[in-house]
């Protein structure tokens, strides 16, 4: 069993685990070791209760009626917007747009930024981007007859800064991931945003993996748009957020048209609602947005800096333990301070799906496949990897279980 490397751990794991009902269950007769957090995280009882409370006590539509239930629902919904603003340090709640996930948020950002693109204009992305922050730009480049430039990844699993500098020359848009969902690489978003702005490019930052794991300050970073997803940070599925600078959102066309995003409709013209509702057409995912506030409260109480320290310690333990396993290759930075606690790996010639299946029989949940990052898989020269990703309720016992499970994989398949 691994022993903690720090005496005063920043998180009380025993207490935290009591808040997550699913961690009490067994899988195939074994303790659940949940290591698929980059795909989605588990939900604390506080979030589950918030959903139930809405439907039990004040279920109503928002922004429309004046009766008490509607006012309570609207207040709770908009309270979550305020909490998101504070969580990422946006300047105003006007800059927080609710979507159904980070993918939709990135698509909204793409449409906001490309309305004025001309043939020959340049869009820059990177090899380590998730499909959600690659495919929209690829397709828009085709529609607009723009250039799509892809920044290389170095052998150390970092964005190649010299290649970035070169490809940003004359660029209109730079879209990149804050933290890779495969490599765990934490990119220097502040520095890369400054470089892009000096070159005259707008910056769209994919924060789906960073917002759950490290402190985020969008004003300090300086990015023009930032996307996150609630279900990757203890919240419900079906909720995402797009941060956009207010002046850019004011000028941008709405993404969807219909109810609630309009001010007036006449036979010959329609005017749009104020920010941020201009981008929130139709009835929103009210219950889950409200419950997202409980997730944000939970993370805020723990402290994102404490969570970051916890995950750096987990990174040290994982890198130390997995390095002992013969023929196991981990993709990503070796410095725990340069990465998040997500580990993509391959074990000899064993297929990633076989590894995941055998670990599942041991009660260990990981992911296998290309992780919606096929451009990166091509770069790495592999069709797929196994991926173990950790979060605030994972401890050294889970690292130990993963290590033992991988030794079991070798025993079974050798």
QUIHUJO-V537438 format. One record per residue. N is the residue number from 0. RES is the residue in one small letter. SS is DSSP state (2 for helix, 1 for strand, 0 for the rest). PHI is phi in radians with two decimals (999 if undefined). Layout:
N;RES;SS;PHI + N;RES;SS;PHI
//
This chain:
0;x;0;999 + 1;x;0;-1.26 + 2;x;0;-1.91 + 3;x;0;-1.00 + 4;x;0;-1.61 + 5;x;0;-2.16 + 6;x;0;-1.27 + 7;x;0;-1.75 + 8;x;0;-1.25 + 9;x;0;-1.22 + 10;x;0;-2.13 + 11;x;0;-1.57 + 12;x;2;-1.10 + 13;x;2;-1.06 + 14;x;2;-1.22 + 15;x;2;-1.06 + 16;x;2;-1.08 + 17;x;0;-1.15 + 18;x;0;-1.41 + 19;x;0;-1.99 + 20;x;2;-0.97 + 21;x;2;-1.15 + 22;x;2;-1.29 + 23;x;2;-1.48 + 24;x;0;-1.46 + 25;x;1;-1.96 + 26;x;1;-2.23 + 27;x;0;0.93 + 28;x;0;1.37 + 29;x;1;-2.01 + 30;x;1;-1.04 + 31;x;0;-1.19 + 32;x;1;-1.98 + 33;x;1;-1.59 + 34;x;0;-2.20 + 35;x;1;-2.14 + 36;x;0;-1.27 + 37;x;0;-1.21 + 38;x;0;-1.43 + 39;x;0;-2.88 + 40;x;0;-1.71 + 41;x;0;-1.35 + 42;x;0;-1.99 + 43;x;0;-1.28 + 44;x;2;-1.01 + 45;x;2;-1.06 + 46;x;2;-1.26 + 47;x;2;-1.03 + 48;x;2;-1.14 + 49;x;2;-1.14 + 50;x;2;-1.15 + 51;x;2;-1.08 + 52;x;2;-1.10 + 53;x;2;-1.06 + 54;x;2;-1.21 + 55;x;2;-1.45 + 56;x;2;-2.16 + 57;x;0;-2.59 + 58;x;0;-1.01 + 59;x;0;-2.92 + 60;x;0;-1.34 + 61;x;0;-1.98 + 62;x;0;1.14 + 63;x;0;-2.20 + 64;x;0;-1.53 + 65;x;0;-1.91 + 66;x;0;-1.29 + 67;x;2;-1.04 + 68;x;2;-1.06 + 69;x;2;-1.14 + 70;x;2;-1.17 + 71;x;2;-1.15 + 72;x;2;-1.13 + 73;x;2;-1.11 + 74;x;2;-1.09 + 75;x;2;-1.16 + 76;x;2;-1.07 + 77;x;2;-1.25 + 78;x;2;-1.12 + 79;x;2;-1.12 + 80;x;2;-1.03 + 81;x;2;-1.09 + 82;x;2;-1.16 + 83;x;2;-1.13 + 84;x;2;-0.95 + 85;x;2;-1.19 + 86;x;2;-1.12 + 87;x;2;-1.88 + 88;x;0;1.02 + 89;x;0;-1.30 + 90;x;0;-1.37 + 91;x;0;-2.66 + 92;x;2;-1.17 + 93;x;2;-1.04 + 94;x;2;-1.62 + 95;x;1;-1.94 + 96;x;1;-1.92 + 97;x;1;-1.48 + 98;x;1;-2.24 + 99;x;0;-1.60 + 100;x;0;-3.05 + 101;x;2;-1.18 + 102;x;2;-1.05 + 103;x;2;-1.12 + 104;x;2;-1.04 + 105;x;2;-1.19 + 106;x;2;-1.17 + 107;x;2;-1.09 + 108;x;2;-1.04 + 109;x;2;-1.07 + 110;x;2;-1.23 + 111;x;2;-1.12 + 112;x;2;-1.58 + 113;x;2;-1.85 + 114;x;0;-1.08 + 115;x;0;-1.85 + 116;x;0;-1.15 + 117;x;0;-2.06 + 118;x;0;-0.93 + 119;x;0;1.62 + 120;x;0;-1.11 + 121;x;1;-1.93 + 122;x;1;-2.01 + 123;x;1;-2.07 + 124;x;1;-2.25 + 125;x;1;-2.28 + 126;x;0;-1.18 + 127;x;0;-1.68 + 128;x;0;-1.33 + 129;x;0;-1.11 + 130;x;2;-0.92 + 131;x;2;-1.12 + 132;x;2;-1.96 + 133;x;0;-2.16 + 134;x;2;-1.08 + 135;x;2;-0.99 + 136;x;2;-1.25 + 137;x;2;-1.05 + 138;x;2;-1.25 + 139;x;2;-1.14 + 140;x;2;-1.04 + 141;x;2;-1.19 + 142;x;2;-1.09 + 143;x;2;-1.61 + 144;x;0;0.97 + 145;x;0;-1.65 + 146;x;1;-1.56 + 147;x;1;-1.98 + 148;x;1;-1.85 + 149;x;1;-2.04 + 150;x;1;-1.33 + 151;x;0;-1.28 + 152;x;1;-1.84 + 153;x;0;-1.36 + 154;x;0;-1.15 + 155;x;0;-1.60 + 156;x;0;1.16 + 157;x;0;-2.05 + 158;x;1;-1.17 + 159;x;0;-1.29 + 160;x;2;-1.15 + 161;x;2;-1.18 + 162;x;2;-1.18 + 163;x;2;-1.08 + 164;x;2;-0.97 + 165;x;2;-1.16 + 166;x;2;-1.33 + 167;x;0;-1.37 + 168;x;0;-1.03 + 169;x;0;1.36 + 170;x;1;-1.32 + 171;x;1;-1.72 + 172;x;1;-2.45 + 173;x;1;-2.18 + 174;x;1;-2.05 + 175;x;1;-2.67 + 176;x;1;-1.55 + 177;x;0;-1.26 + 178;x;1;-2.43 + 179;x;0;-1.21 + 180;x;0;-1.38 + 181;x;0;-1.96 + 182;x;0;-1.45 + 183;x;0;1.36 + 184;x;1;-0.99 + 185;x;1;-1.70 + 186;x;0;-1.36 + 187;x;0;-1.36 + 188;x;2;-1.08 + 189;x;2;-1.11 + 190;x;2;-1.15 + 191;x;2;-1.19 + 192;x;2;-1.15 + 193;x;2;-1.06 + 194;x;2;-1.07 + 195;x;2;-1.09 + 196;x;2;-1.14 + 197;x;2;-1.10 + 198;x;0;-1.55 + 199;x;0;1.60 + 200;x;0;-1.77 + 201;x;1;-1.34 + 202;x;1;-2.09 + 203;x;1;-1.97 + 204;x;1;-1.94 + 205;x;1;-1.51 + 206;x;0;-1.86 + 207;x;0;-1.03 + 208;x;0;-1.67 + 209;x;0;-1.43 + 210;x;0;-0.99 + 211;x;0;-1.30 + 212;x;0;-2.12 + 213;x;0;-2.36 + 214;x;0;-1.07 + 215;x;0;-2.16 + 216;x;0;-2.31 + 217;x;2;-1.16 + 218;x;2;-1.22 + 219;x;2;-1.22 + 220;x;2;-1.11 + 221;x;0;1.58 + 222;x;0;-1.09 + 223;x;0;-1.51 + 224;x;1;-2.42 + 225;x;1;-2.54 + 226;x;1;-2.01 + 227;x;1;-2.49 + 228;x;1;-2.30 + 229;x;2;-1.12 + 230;x;2;-1.25 + 231;x;2;-1.59 + 232;x;0;-2.38 + 233;x;0;1.36 + 234;x;0;-1.52 + 235;x;0;-1.27 + 236;x;0;-1.31 + 237;x;0;1.48 + 238;x;0;-2.34 + 239;x;1;-2.30 + 240;x;1;-2.40 + 241;x;1;-2.01 + 242;x;1;-1.58 + 243;x;1;-2.45 + 244;x;0;-1.02 + 245;x;2;-0.99 + 246;x;2;-1.14 + 247;x;2;-1.28 + 248;x;2;-1.17 + 249;x;2;-1.08 + 250;x;2;-1.45 + 251;x;0;-1.34 + 252;x;0;-1.30 + 253;x;0;-1.15 + 254;x;0;-1.52 + 255;x;0;-2.16 + 256;x;0;-2.06 + 257;x;0;2.67 + 258;x;0;-1.25 + 259;x;0;1.28 + 260;x;0;-1.72 + 261;x;1;-1.99 + 262;x;1;-1.74 + 263;x;1;-2.47 + 264;x;1;-2.19 + 265;x;0;-2.18 + 266;x;0;-1.03 + 267;x;0;-2.00 + 268;x;0;-2.85 + 269;x;1;-2.40 + 270;x;1;-2.00 + 271;x;1;-1.53 + 272;x;0;-1.24 + 273;x;0;-1.20 + 274;x;0;-1.24 + 275;x;0;-1.61 + 276;x;2;-1.19 + 277;x;2;-0.95 + 278;x;2;-1.86 + 279;x;0;-2.11 + 280;x;0;-1.30 + 281;x;0;1.33 + 282;x;0;-1.30 + 283;x;0;-1.35 + 284;x;0;-1.39 + 285;x;2;-1.07 + 286;x;2;-1.03 + 287;x;2;-1.32 + 288;x;2;-1.11 + 289;x;2;-1.08 + 290;x;2;-1.18 + 291;x;2;-1.04 + 292;x;2;-1.06 + 293;x;2;-1.15 + 294;x;2;-1.16 + 295;x;2;-1.12 + 296;x;2;-1.08 + 297;x;2;-1.08 + 298;x;2;-1.16 + 299;x;2;-1.15 + 300;x;2;-1.11 + 301;x;2;-1.19 + 302;x;0;1.63 + 303;x;2;-1.16 + 304;x;2;-1.18 + 305;x;2;-1.08 + 306;x;2;-1.11 + 307;x;2;-1.09 + 308;x;2;-1.09 + 309;x;2;-0.99 + 310;x;2;-1.25 + 311;x;2;-1.12 + 312;x;2;-1.18 + 313;x;2;-1.09 + 314;x;2;-1.01 + 315;x;2;-1.01 + 316;x;2;-1.16 + 317;x;2;-1.12 + 318;x;2;-1.07 + 319;x;2;-1.18 + 320;x;2;-1.27 + 321;x;2;-1.24 + 322;x;0;-1.17 + 323;x;0;-1.44 + 324;x;0;-1.59 + 325;x;0;-1.10 + 326;x;0;1.19 + 327;x;1;-1.71 + 328;x;1;-2.00 + 329;x;1;-1.74 + 330;x;1;-1.77 + 331;x;0;2.47 + 332;x;0;-1.03 + 333;x;0;-1.57 + 334;x;0;-1.53 + 335;x;2;-1.02 + 336;x;2;-1.45 + 337;x;2;-1.85 + 338;x;1;-2.53 + 339;x;0;-1.67 + 340;x;0;-1.53 + 341;x;1;-2.16 + 342;x;1;-2.24 + 343;x;1;-1.61 + 344;x;1;-2.67 + 345;x;1;-2.26 + 346;x;1;-2.11 + 347;x;0;0.94 + 348;x;0;-1.73 + 349;x;1;-1.37 + 350;x;0;-1.18 + 351;x;2;-1.02 + 352;x;2;-1.20 + 353;x;2;-1.16 + 354;x;2;-1.06 + 355;x;2;-1.10 + 356;x;2;-1.18 + 357;x;2;-1.20 + 358;x;2;-1.11 + 359;x;2;-1.04 + 360;x;2;-1.12 + 361;x;0;-1.65 + 362;x;0;1.49 + 363;x;1;-1.82 + 364;x;1;-1.74 + 365;x;0;-2.23 + 366;x;1;-2.02 + 367;x;1;-2.36 + 368;x;1;2.38 + 369;x;0;-1.69 + 370;x;0;1.03 + 371;x;0;0.98 + 372;x;0;-2.54 + 373;x;2;-1.21 + 374;x;2;-1.07 + 375;x;2;-1.20 + 376;x;2;-1.04 + 377;x;2;-1.08 + 378;x;2;-1.09 + 379;x;2;-1.31 + 380;x;0;1.33 + 381;x;0;-2.31 + 382;x;0;-1.37 + 383;x;0;-2.86 + 384;x;1;-2.44 + 385;x;1;-1.52 + 386;x;1;-2.46 + 387;x;1;-1.93 + 388;x;1;-2.25 + 389;x;0;-1.88 + 390;x;0;-2.55 + 391;x;0;-1.17 + 392;x;0;-1.68 + 393;x;0;-1.61 + 394;x;0;-2.29 + 395;x;2;-1.12 + 396;x;2;-1.14 + 397;x;2;-1.29 + 398;x;2;-1.09 + 399;x;2;-1.09 + 400;x;2;-1.10 + 401;x;2;-1.10 + 402;x;2;-1.05 + 403;x;2;-1.12 + 404;x;2;-1.12 + 405;x;2;-1.22 + 406;x;2;-1.12 + 407;x;2;-1.13 + 408;x;2;-1.00 + 409;x;2;-1.11 + 410;x;2;-1.10 + 411;x;2;-1.18 + 412;x;2;-1.63 + 413;x;0;-1.71
//
